[in-house]
């Protein structure tokens, strides 16, 4: 038995599902700190959609709130209504200048790894993969698009509505679908 077993068992009894192998020592203090951090972050995310502030929300308030959540946000960024980011991993998100993210998009920086998942395994004990999300200058993300961990969307790229971006999208292309695939290259202006 490891020296963390009591804390681990105590947290499991309270309903927290921390893998000792994945997280190592998880103290009650760390859980309390993360709990209140989550409340703060979720409150900030909900603030992004206050209707009374709607005239200043997309280009002023929402980028400021994303910065408070740890995201790196450039100038001239547009964030639509009900955009949701991973509340504990804002530091993994970079949004460059003049990016346009439309309503109800989801930016996820972690997901369960199913590479070693087999029959009879407990899915709740699968480890997480974390990855950075990088939205390069001037790209546009269509409504209700889901961007998965480890994805870079190139400069000037356009992602169609309702897409799921699982792999990098090159600059100056249009991609769409679930999973998103490049469907067109954007031509140069003559």
The 8 nearest C-alpha neighbors of each residue, nearest first, counted from 0:
[[1, 4, 2, 3, 5, 7, 19, 8],
 [0, 2, 3, 4, 5, 19, 7, 24],
 [1, 3, 4, 0, 5, 6, 24, 7],
 [4, 2, 1, 6, 5, 7, 24, 25],
 [3, 5, 7, 6, 1, 2, 8, 0],
 [6, 4, 8, 7, 3, 9, 2, 10],
 [7, 5, 9, 8, 4, 3, 10, 26],
 [6, 8, 4, 10, 5, 9, 3, 11],
 [9, 7, 11, 5, 10, 6, 4, 12],
 [10, 8, 6, 12, 11, 7, 5, 13],
 [9, 11, 13, 7, 15, 12, 8, 6],
 [10, 12, 15, 14, 8, 13, 9, 16],
 [13, 11, 9, 10, 14, 8, 15, 7],
 [12, 14, 10, 11, 15, 9, 8, 16],
 [15, 13, 11, 12, 16, 10, 9, 17],
 [16, 14, 11, 10, 13, 17, 12, 30],
 [15, 17, 11, 14, 18, 10, 123, 124],
 [18, 16, 15, 19, 22, 11, 7, 25],
 [17, 19, 21, 20, 22, 16, 124, 23],
 [20, 18, 23, 22, 21, 17, 24, 7],
 [19, 21, 18, 23, 22, 17, 24, 126],
 [22, 20, 18, 19, 23, 126, 17, 127],
 [21, 23, 19, 20, 18, 24, 25, 17],
 [24, 22, 19, 20, 21, 25, 18, 3],
 [23, 25, 3, 26, 22, 19, 7, 6],
 [26, 24, 23, 29, 22, 27, 7, 6],
 [25, 27, 29, 28, 24, 30, 6, 7],
 [26, 28, 30, 29, 31, 25, 6, 10],
 [29, 27, 31, 26, 30, 32, 25, 33],
 [30, 28, 32, 26, 27, 31, 33, 25],
 [29, 31, 33, 27, 28, 32, 34, 26],
 [32, 30, 34, 28, 33, 29, 27, 35],
 [33, 31, 29, 34, 30, 35, 28, 36],
 [32, 34, 36, 30, 31, 35, 37, 29],
 [35, 33, 31, 37, 36, 32, 30, 38],
 [34, 36, 38, 37, 32, 33, 39, 31],
 [35, 37, 33, 39, 34, 38, 32, 40],
 [38, 36, 40, 34, 35, 39, 33, 41],
 [37, 39, 35, 41, 36, 40, 42, 34],
 [40, 38, 36, 42, 37, 41, 43, 35],
 [39, 41, 37, 43, 42, 38, 86, 36],
 [40, 42, 44, 38, 43, 39, 37, 45],
 [41, 43, 45, 39, 40, 44, 38, 46],
 [42, 44, 46, 40, 41, 45, 39, 64],
 [43, 45, 41, 46, 47, 42, 40, 83],
 [44, 46, 42, 47, 43, 48, 41, 49],
 [47, 45, 43, 48, 44, 49, 42, 64],
 [46, 48, 61, 45, 44, 49, 43, 56],
 [49, 47, 46, 45, 50, 80, 81, 53],
 [48, 50, 46, 51, 52, 47, 53, 45],
 [51, 49, 53, 52, 48, 54, 56, 47],
 [50, 52, 49, 53, 54, 48, 56, 55],
 [53, 51, 50, 49, 54, 55, 56, 48],
 [52, 54, 56, 50, 55, 51, 49, 57],
 [53, 55, 52, 56, 57, 51, 50, 58],
 [56, 54, 53, 59, 52, 57, 60, 58],
 [55, 57, 60, 53, 61, 59, 54, 58],
 [58, 56, 78, 77, 79, 61, 59, 55],
 [59, 57, 77, 56, 76, 55, 60, 62],
 [58, 60, 55, 56, 61, 62, 57, 63],
 [59, 61, 56, 63, 62, 55, 64, 58],
 [60, 62, 64, 47, 63, 56, 57, 59],
 [61, 63, 65, 64, 60, 59, 66, 72],
 [64, 62, 66, 60, 61, 65, 67, 59],
 [65, 63, 67, 61, 66, 62, 60, 68],
 [64, 66, 68, 62, 67, 70, 63, 61],
 [65, 67, 70, 69, 63, 68, 64, 71],
 [68, 66, 64, 69, 65, 63, 70, 43],
 [67, 69, 65, 66, 89, 70, 64, 40],
 [68, 70, 90, 89, 66, 67, 65, 71],
 [71, 69, 89, 66, 90, 92, 65, 68],
 [70, 72, 93, 94, 66, 92, 69, 73],
 [73, 71, 94, 95, 70, 93, 66, 62],
 [74, 72, 96, 95, 94, 76, 75, 71],
 [73, 75, 96, 76, 97, 72, 95, 98],
 [74, 76, 97, 96, 77, 58, 73, 98],
 [75, 77, 97, 98, 74, 96, 99, 58],
 [76, 78, 99, 58, 57, 100, 98, 79],
 [79, 77, 57, 100, 101, 61, 99, 76],
 [80, 78, 102, 101, 57, 100, 82, 77],
 [79, 81, 102, 82, 48, 103, 78, 101],
 [82, 80, 103, 102, 83, 48, 79, 104],
 [83, 81, 103, 104, 80, 102, 105, 79],
 [84, 82, 105, 81, 104, 106, 85, 103],
 [85, 83, 106, 86, 105, 107, 82, 89],
 [84, 86, 107, 88, 87, 108, 89, 106],
 [87, 85, 40, 88, 84, 89, 41, 37],
 [88, 86, 85, 89, 37, 40, 68, 36],
 [87, 89, 90, 85, 91, 86, 108, 92],
 [90, 88, 69, 70, 91, 68, 92, 87],
 [89, 91, 69, 70, 88, 92, 71, 68],
 [90, 92, 131, 89, 88, 132, 93, 108],
 [93, 91, 132, 70, 89, 90, 131, 133],
 [94, 92, 71, 133, 70, 72, 134, 132],
 [93, 95, 72, 134, 71, 73, 133, 135],
 [94, 96, 73, 136, 135, 72, 134, 98],
 [97, 95, 73, 74, 136, 98, 75, 76],
 [98, 96, 75, 76, 137, 136, 74, 99],
 [99, 97, 137, 76, 138, 96, 136, 139],
 [98, 100, 139, 77, 76, 140, 101, 78],
 [101, 99, 140, 78, 79, 139, 77, 98],
 [100, 102, 79, 142, 141, 140, 78, 99],
 [103, 101, 79, 80, 142, 81, 104, 82],
 [104, 102, 82, 143, 81, 142, 80, 105],
 [103, 105, 143, 82, 144, 102, 145, 142],
 [104, 106, 145, 83, 84, 82, 146, 107],
 [105, 107, 84, 146, 145, 85, 83, 147],
 [108, 106, 147, 85, 148, 109, 146, 84],
 [107, 109, 148, 130, 129, 85, 131, 88],
 [110, 108, 129, 128, 148, 107, 127, 130],
 [109, 111, 127, 128, 112, 129, 108, 148],
 [112, 110, 127, 126, 128, 125, 113, 109],
 [111, 113, 127, 114, 126, 128, 125, 110],
 [112, 114, 116, 115, 111, 125, 126, 122],
 [113, 115, 112, 116, 117, 111, 125, 126],
 [116, 114, 113, 117, 112, 125, 120, 126],
 [117, 115, 113, 114, 120, 118, 125, 122],
 [116, 118, 120, 119, 115, 113, 114, 121],
 [119, 117, 120, 116, 121, 122, 115, 113],
 [118, 120, 117, 121, 116, 122, 115, 124],
 [121, 119, 118, 117, 122, 116, 124, 125],
 [120, 122, 123, 124, 119, 125, 116, 118],
 [121, 123, 124, 125, 120, 116, 113, 111],
 [124, 122, 121, 125, 16, 126, 111, 120],
 [125, 123, 122, 121, 126, 18, 16, 120],
 [124, 126, 122, 123, 111, 112, 127, 113],
 [127, 125, 112, 111, 124, 21, 128, 18],
 [128, 126, 111, 110, 112, 109, 129, 125],
 [129, 127, 109, 110, 112, 111, 130, 126],
 [130, 128, 109, 108, 148, 127, 110, 131],
 [129, 131, 149, 148, 108, 109, 132, 128],
 [130, 132, 91, 149, 92, 148, 108, 133],
 [131, 133, 92, 150, 149, 151, 148, 93],
 [134, 132, 151, 93, 92, 94, 135, 152],
 [133, 135, 94, 152, 151, 95, 93, 132],
 [134, 136, 154, 95, 153, 152, 133, 138],
 [137, 135, 154, 95, 96, 138, 98, 97],
 [136, 138, 98, 97, 155, 154, 96, 135],
 [137, 139, 155, 156, 98, 154, 157, 136],
 [140, 138, 99, 157, 98, 100, 158, 156],
 [139, 141, 100, 158, 157, 101, 99, 138],
 [142, 140, 160, 159, 158, 101, 144, 139],
 [143, 141, 160, 101, 102, 144, 103, 104],
 [144, 142, 104, 103, 161, 160, 102, 145],
 [143, 145, 161, 162, 104, 142, 163, 160],
 [144, 146, 163, 105, 104, 106, 164, 162],
 [147, 145, 164, 106, 163, 107, 105, 144],
 [146, 148, 107, 165, 164, 150, 145, 106],
 [149, 147, 130, 108, 150, 109, 107, 131],
 [148, 150, 130, 131, 132, 147, 151, 108],
 [149, 151, 167, 132, 166, 148, 147, 133],
 [152, 150, 133, 167, 132, 134, 153, 168],
 [151, 153, 168, 134, 167, 135, 133, 169],
 [154, 152, 170, 169, 135, 156, 168, 151],
 [153, 155, 170, 135, 136, 138, 156, 137],
 [154, 156, 138, 137, 171, 170, 153, 136],
 [157, 155, 171, 138, 172, 170, 154, 153],
 [158, 156, 173, 139, 138, 140, 174, 172],
 [157, 159, 140, 174, 141, 175, 173, 139],
 [160, 158, 175, 141, 162, 174, 157, 161],
 [159, 161, 141, 142, 162, 144, 143, 158],
 [162, 160, 144, 143, 142, 159, 163, 141],
 [163, 161, 176, 144, 177, 175, 160, 179],
 [162, 164, 145, 177, 178, 179, 144, 146],
 [163, 165, 146, 179, 166, 178, 147, 145],
 [164, 166, 147, 163, 178, 150, 146, 179],
 [167, 165, 150, 164, 168, 151, 149, 179],
 [166, 168, 151, 150, 152, 169, 165, 164],
 [167, 169, 152, 153, 151, 166, 170, 181],
 [170, 168, 153, 172, 152, 167, 171, 156],
 [171, 169, 153, 154, 156, 172, 155, 168],
 [170, 172, 156, 155, 185, 184, 154, 169],
 [173, 171, 184, 156, 185, 170, 183, 169],
 [172, 174, 157, 183, 181, 156, 182, 158],
 [175, 173, 181, 158, 180, 182, 179, 159],
 [174, 176, 179, 159, 162, 180, 158, 181],
 [175, 177, 179, 162, 178, 180, 163, 174],
 [178, 176, 163, 179, 162, 175, 164, 161],
 [177, 179, 163, 176, 164, 165, 180, 162],
 [180, 178, 176, 175, 177, 164, 163, 162],
 [179, 181, 174, 175, 182, 176, 178, 168],
 [180, 182, 174, 173, 183, 172, 175, 179],
 [181, 183, 174, 173, 180, 175, 184, 172],
 [184, 182, 173, 172, 181, 185, 174, 171],
 [185, 183, 172, 173, 171, 186, 182, 181],
 [184, 186, 172, 171, 183, 187, 173, 156],
 [187, 185, 184, 188, 171, 172, 189, 183],
 [186, 188, 189, 185, 171, 184, 172, 155],
 [189, 187, 186, 185, 171, 184, 155, 172],
 [188, 187, 186, 185, 184, 171, 155, 172]]
